[in-house]
């Protein structure tokens, strides 16, 4: 069986597909990933062959309409989701011709897409190829698809499609306590993947104090570089007073500006989070799907900043609602509130007990190798 992976050019969307891709290849199936030129190298690092699509100015595609005019940012939550959905739709329109050439030339038996990847599913629908939608965590708000369909109206008309095609199957590895209800899907075991990395020596050494990981991802530091640097520097000073060691996962430029750091603090640039998170007593993050899923599966209490970007606020709210951690609104984001919340997470064992209960929901779910066999039996 030939399987084509189609993901938007973001590791948070692509990494969750990697375990299934490895499982398919291990079972003897051919797997090819379609990736933009600027993203192809990161896909190759994960051991998969790539069919190249044209490079994309991601910021321009998401932030400007087809006439090149800036798309206004909305304070309303629903409008923000629709705005993002239209952006994913524009990305799909931009890549559709290249994706169609790949599908026509390679002739896959099955196309696997992430929830907001549209070029692959439209190219597959045009040729009657089955499509599997692979979750990255919590299913996105249905308004994403509403916005995308509005944006893709010309392409849908050209292809003779009345609406966005519905996937033939969905794969879901999110723990039920976090997952959006009412989306029929095939359950699969979550397997954490962050990418190629070496185990940091400091992580493998005997530890005498609990470890806390702080990461604001790549978005917040870009939005407010001076403010985030000041906050991170302050946290590096006061969080260790809780009796913990601190690992700061951030870009190398920010890490360099934090140097020198206090004793017990590591700021060495981006970290292999799939190795770091399970070793932590708590994780502070902004609500990205990758760290949310890793922390949930590892039964690590979470402190989540409700950053108003894409689906991050929903992750923050769902973490809090499931009793997995504490949600902080951006307006309350400062060193004192963060330290107080971390103290709560570290000082109350009930947080870890609830996290362990949700993590146990992964037990008994079929591994990717089993799901790969089922996909081959159905479409191979």
C-alpha positions as CSV (number, residue, x, y, z in Angstrom):
1,X,0.0,0.0,0.0
2,X,1.1,3.5,-0.8
3,X,0.4,6.2,1.8
4,X,0.9,9.9,1.3
5,X,1.2,12.1,4.4
6,X,0.0,15.7,4.0
7,X,0.6,18.1,6.8
8,X,0.7,21.9,7.2
9,X,4.3,23.1,7.6
10,X,4.3,23.0,11.4
11,X,6.0,20.4,13.6
12,X,3.1,20.5,16.0
13,X,0.9,19.2,13.2
14,X,3.4,16.8,11.6
15,X,5.1,15.1,14.6
16,X,1.9,13.4,15.7
17,X,1.8,11.6,12.3
18,X,5.3,10.2,12.7
19,X,4.6,7.1,14.8
20,X,1.9,5.9,12.3
21,X,4.3,6.6,9.4
22,X,7.0,4.5,11.1
23,X,4.5,1.7,11.8
24,X,3.4,1.7,8.2
25,X,7.0,1.5,6.9
26,X,7.9,-1.2,9.4
27,X,5.0,-3.2,8.1
28,X,6.4,-2.9,4.5
29,X,4.2,-0.2,3.1
30,X,5.5,2.7,1.1
31,X,5.2,6.1,2.8
32,X,5.8,9.5,1.3
33,X,5.4,12.9,2.9
34,X,4.4,16.0,0.9
35,X,6.2,19.0,2.4
36,X,7.0,22.5,1.4
37,X,10.6,23.1,0.5
38,X,11.2,25.2,3.7
39,X,9.8,22.3,5.8
40,X,11.1,19.3,4.0
41,X,14.4,19.2,5.9
42,X,12.6,18.7,9.2
43,X,10.5,15.9,7.7
44,X,13.6,14.2,6.5
45,X,15.1,14.4,10.0
46,X,12.3,12.2,11.1
47,X,13.3,9.4,8.8
48,X,10.7,9.9,6.0
49,X,11.1,10.5,2.3
50,X,9.7,13.8,1.0
51,X,7.9,15.0,-2.2
52,X,8.6,18.7,-2.4
53,X,6.0,21.4,-2.6
54,X,6.8,25.1,-3.3
55,X,8.1,27.1,-0.3
56,X,5.5,29.1,1.5
57,X,5.7,32.5,3.1
58,X,3.6,31.1,6.0
59,X,3.1,34.5,7.8
60,X,2.0,36.2,4.6
61,X,-0.4,33.4,3.6
62,X,-2.0,33.3,7.0
63,X,-2.1,37.1,7.6
64,X,-3.1,38.4,4.2
65,X,-6.0,37.8,1.9
66,X,-5.6,36.7,-1.8
67,X,-5.2,40.3,-2.8
68,X,-2.4,40.8,-0.4
69,X,-4.4,42.9,2.1
70,X,-3.8,42.4,5.8
71,X,-6.5,40.4,7.5
72,X,-7.7,42.3,10.6
73,X,-7.3,40.6,13.9
74,X,-10.5,40.1,15.9
75,X,-10.9,40.2,19.6
76,X,-14.0,38.0,19.4
77,X,-13.0,34.3,20.0
78,X,-15.3,32.9,17.2
79,X,-14.0,35.5,14.7
80,X,-10.4,34.5,15.6
81,X,-11.1,30.9,14.8
82,X,-12.8,31.8,11.5
83,X,-9.9,34.0,10.6
84,X,-7.5,31.1,11.3
85,X,-9.7,28.7,9.3
86,X,-9.6,31.1,6.3
87,X,-5.8,31.2,6.6
88,X,-5.6,27.4,6.5
89,X,-7.9,27.5,3.5
90,X,-5.6,30.0,1.7
91,X,-2.6,27.7,2.5
92,X,-4.5,24.8,0.9
93,X,-5.4,26.8,-2.2
94,X,-1.7,27.9,-2.5
95,X,-0.5,24.3,-2.4
96,X,-3.3,22.6,-4.3
97,X,-1.7,22.5,-7.8
98,X,1.6,21.1,-6.4
99,X,-0.2,18.6,-4.3
100,X,-2.4,17.5,-7.2
101,X,0.8,16.8,-9.2
102,X,2.2,14.7,-6.4
103,X,-1.0,12.7,-6.1
104,X,-1.4,12.2,-9.8
105,X,2.2,11.2,-10.2
106,X,2.8,8.9,-7.2
107,X,-0.8,7.5,-7.1
108,X,-1.2,6.8,-3.4
109,X,-3.8,4.3,-2.2
110,X,-4.4,6.4,0.9
111,X,-3.9,10.0,1.9
112,X,-3.4,10.9,5.6
113,X,-4.0,14.6,6.5
114,X,-3.9,16.7,9.6
115,X,-7.1,18.4,10.7
116,X,-6.4,21.7,8.9
117,X,-4.6,20.4,5.8
118,X,-6.8,20.9,2.8
119,X,-4.6,20.6,-0.3
120,X,-4.1,16.9,0.2
121,X,-7.7,16.1,0.9
122,X,-9.0,18.1,-2.1
123,X,-6.4,16.5,-4.4
124,X,-7.4,13.0,-3.1
125,X,-11.2,13.8,-3.4
126,X,-10.6,14.7,-7.0
127,X,-9.3,11.2,-7.8
128,X,-11.5,9.2,-5.4
129,X,-8.6,8.3,-3.0
130,X,-9.7,7.6,0.6
131,X,-8.6,10.1,3.2
132,X,-7.7,9.6,6.9
133,X,-7.7,12.6,9.2
134,X,-5.0,12.3,11.9
135,X,-5.5,14.3,15.1
136,X,-2.8,16.3,16.7
137,X,-4.6,16.4,20.0
138,X,-8.0,18.0,20.8
139,X,-10.1,18.1,17.6
140,X,-10.1,21.7,16.3
141,X,-13.2,23.9,16.7
142,X,-15.6,23.1,13.8
143,X,-15.4,26.8,12.9
144,X,-11.9,26.2,11.5
145,X,-13.5,24.1,8.7
146,X,-16.3,26.7,8.2
147,X,-13.7,29.4,7.6
148,X,-11.6,27.2,5.3
149,X,-14.6,26.2,3.2
150,X,-15.5,29.9,2.7
151,X,-12.0,30.6,1.6
152,X,-11.8,27.5,-0.7
153,X,-15.1,28.2,-2.5
154,X,-13.3,28.9,-5.9
155,X,-11.3,25.7,-5.6
156,X,-14.3,23.6,-4.5
157,X,-16.3,24.9,-7.5
158,X,-13.5,24.2,-9.9
159,X,-13.2,20.6,-8.6
160,X,-17.0,20.1,-8.7
161,X,-17.3,19.7,-4.9
162,X,-20.2,21.3,-3.1
163,X,-18.3,21.3,0.3
164,X,-15.2,20.2,1.9
165,X,-14.9,16.4,1.6
166,X,-15.5,14.4,4.8
167,X,-12.6,12.1,5.7
168,X,-13.2,8.4,5.4
169,X,-11.8,7.8,8.8
170,X,-10.4,9.8,11.7
171,X,-7.6,8.7,14.1
172,X,-7.7,10.0,17.7
173,X,-5.0,9.6,20.3
174,X,-6.2,12.3,22.7
175,X,-7.3,11.1,26.2
176,X,-11.1,11.2,26.4
177,X,-11.1,13.5,29.4
178,X,-9.5,16.2,27.2
179,X,-11.1,15.4,23.8
180,X,-14.0,17.3,22.2
181,X,-17.1,15.2,22.3
182,X,-19.2,14.0,19.4
183,X,-16.4,13.4,16.8
184,X,-16.5,9.8,15.6
185,X,-12.9,8.4,15.4
186,X,-10.8,5.4,15.7
187,X,-8.9,5.3,19.0
188,X,-5.1,5.0,18.9
189,X,-2.4,5.1,21.6
190,X,-0.5,8.4,21.9
191,X,3.3,8.1,21.2
192,X,5.3,11.1,22.0
193,X,7.6,12.4,19.2
194,X,9.5,15.7,19.2
195,X,12.3,14.9,16.6
196,X,15.9,14.0,16.5
197,X,17.8,14.8,19.7
198,X,20.5,13.7,22.1
199,X,19.7,13.0,25.7
200,X,21.0,16.1,27.6
201,X,23.7,15.0,30.1
202,X,22.1,17.1,32.8
203,X,18.8,15.2,32.4
204,X,20.5,11.8,32.9
205,X,22.2,12.8,36.1
206,X,20.9,12.0,39.6
207,X,18.4,14.6,40.6
208,X,18.0,15.8,44.2
209,X,15.2,18.4,43.5
210,X,12.0,18.2,41.4
211,X,12.4,19.5,37.8
212,X,10.1,22.2,36.3
213,X,10.1,23.0,32.6
214,X,9.2,26.5,31.4
215,X,8.4,27.0,27.7
216,X,6.6,29.9,26.0
217,X,7.1,28.3,22.6
218,X,8.1,30.4,19.6
219,X,5.0,32.7,19.5
220,X,5.0,34.7,22.7
221,X,8.7,35.7,22.5
222,X,8.0,37.0,18.9
223,X,4.9,39.0,19.9
224,X,6.5,40.6,23.0
225,X,10.3,39.9,23.0
226,X,11.3,42.3,25.7
227,X,8.4,41.5,28.0
228,X,8.9,37.8,27.6
229,X,12.6,38.0,28.2
230,X,12.0,40.1,31.3
231,X,9.4,37.6,32.6
232,X,11.6,34.5,31.8
233,X,14.6,36.1,33.5
234,X,12.5,36.9,36.6
235,X,11.1,33.3,36.7
236,X,14.6,31.9,36.4
237,X,15.4,33.8,39.6
238,X,12.4,33.1,41.7
239,X,11.1,29.7,40.6
240,X,14.1,27.9,42.1
241,X,13.1,29.3,45.5
242,X,10.3,26.7,45.4
243,X,12.9,24.1,45.9
244,X,13.1,23.0,42.3
245,X,15.4,22.9,39.3
246,X,14.3,24.7,36.2
247,X,14.7,23.8,32.5
248,X,13.9,26.7,30.1
249,X,13.0,25.6,26.6
250,X,13.3,28.5,24.3
251,X,15.1,29.6,21.1
252,X,18.9,29.9,21.2
253,X,18.8,33.7,20.9
254,X,16.6,34.1,24.0
255,X,18.6,31.5,25.9
256,X,21.8,33.4,25.1
257,X,20.2,36.6,26.5
258,X,19.3,34.8,29.7
259,X,22.9,33.8,30.4
260,X,24.3,33.5,33.0
261,X,21.4,31.7,34.8
262,X,21.2,31.0,38.5
263,X,22.3,27.6,39.9
264,X,19.8,24.9,39.2
265,X,18.6,26.5,36.0
266,X,19.3,25.2,32.5
267,X,18.6,27.5,29.4
268,X,20.3,25.7,26.5
269,X,17.9,26.5,23.7
270,X,15.2,24.2,22.4
271,X,15.0,20.9,24.3
272,X,13.9,17.4,23.3
273,X,10.5,17.8,25.0
274,X,9.5,14.2,24.6
275,X,12.5,13.3,26.9
276,X,12.3,16.3,29.2
277,X,8.6,16.4,30.0
278,X,8.3,12.9,31.6
279,X,11.1,13.8,34.0
280,X,9.2,16.9,35.2
281,X,7.2,17.6,38.3
282,X,5.3,20.4,36.5
283,X,5.3,22.1,33.1
284,X,4.5,25.7,32.2
285,X,3.5,26.2,28.6
286,X,1.2,28.3,26.4
287,X,-1.3,25.7,25.3
288,X,0.3,24.2,22.2
289,X,-1.0,20.7,21.3
290,X,2.4,19.0,21.4
291,X,3.4,19.9,25.0
292,X,-0.3,19.5,26.2
293,X,-0.4,16.0,24.9
294,X,3.1,15.1,26.1
295,X,2.3,16.4,29.6
296,X,-1.1,14.7,29.7
297,X,0.3,11.3,28.7
298,X,3.2,11.6,31.1
299,X,0.8,12.5,34.0
300,X,2.6,15.8,34.6
301,X,0.6,18.7,36.1
302,X,0.4,21.7,33.8
303,X,0.3,25.5,34.2
304,X,-1.1,26.8,31.0
305,X,-1.1,30.5,29.8
306,X,-4.3,31.0,27.8
307,X,-2.7,32.6,24.8
308,X,-5.3,33.8,22.3
309,X,-3.8,32.0,19.3
310,X,-5.6,29.3,17.3
311,X,-6.6,26.4,19.5
312,X,-4.3,27.2,22.4
313,X,-7.0,28.7,24.6
314,X,-9.2,25.6,24.3
315,X,-6.3,23.4,25.3
316,X,-5.8,25.7,28.4
317,X,-9.4,25.5,29.3
318,X,-9.6,21.7,28.8
319,X,-6.5,21.1,30.9
320,X,-8.1,23.1,33.8
321,X,-11.6,21.5,33.3
322,X,-10.0,18.0,33.5
323,X,-8.2,18.9,36.7
324,X,-4.8,18.5,35.1
325,X,-3.5,21.9,36.0
326,X,-4.1,25.6,36.3
327,X,-5.0,28.1,33.5
328,X,-3.7,31.7,33.7
329,X,-5.1,34.4,31.5
330,X,-2.6,36.6,29.7
331,X,-3.6,39.6,31.6
332,X,-2.6,37.9,34.8
333,X,0.7,36.6,33.4
334,X,3.5,37.8,35.7
335,X,6.3,36.2,37.8
336,X,4.2,36.3,41.0
337,X,1.1,34.6,39.7
338,X,3.2,32.0,37.9
339,X,5.2,31.2,40.9
340,X,2.1,31.0,43.1
341,X,0.4,28.6,40.7
342,X,3.5,26.5,40.4
343,X,3.7,26.3,44.2
344,X,0.2,25.0,44.2
345,X,0.9,22.4,41.6
346,X,4.0,21.2,43.4
347,X,2.6,21.3,46.9
348,X,-0.7,19.5,46.4
349,X,-0.4,15.8,45.4
350,X,-3.9,15.7,44.2
351,X,-2.8,17.4,40.9
352,X,-0.5,14.5,40.0
353,X,-3.1,12.0,41.1
354,X,-5.7,13.5,38.7
355,X,-3.1,13.7,36.0
356,X,-2.2,10.0,36.5
357,X,-5.9,9.0,36.2
358,X,-6.2,10.8,32.9
359,X,-2.9,9.4,31.6
360,X,-4.2,5.9,32.4
361,X,-6.9,6.5,29.8
362,X,-4.3,5.6,27.2
363,X,-4.0,2.0,28.5
364,X,-5.5,-0.5,26.2
365,X,-5.7,1.8,23.2
366,X,-4.3,0.2,20.1
367,X,-0.7,1.1,19.2
368,X,0.1,2.7,15.8
369,X,1.3,-0.6,14.5
370,X,-2.1,-2.2,15.1
371,X,-3.9,0.8,13.5
372,X,-1.5,0.6,10.5
373,X,-2.5,-3.1,10.0
374,X,-6.2,-2.1,10.2
375,X,-5.7,0.7,7.6
376,X,-3.9,-1.7,5.3
377,X,-6.6,-4.3,5.7
378,X,-9.3,-1.8,4.7
379,X,-7.5,0.1,1.9
380,X,-4.4,-1.9,1.0
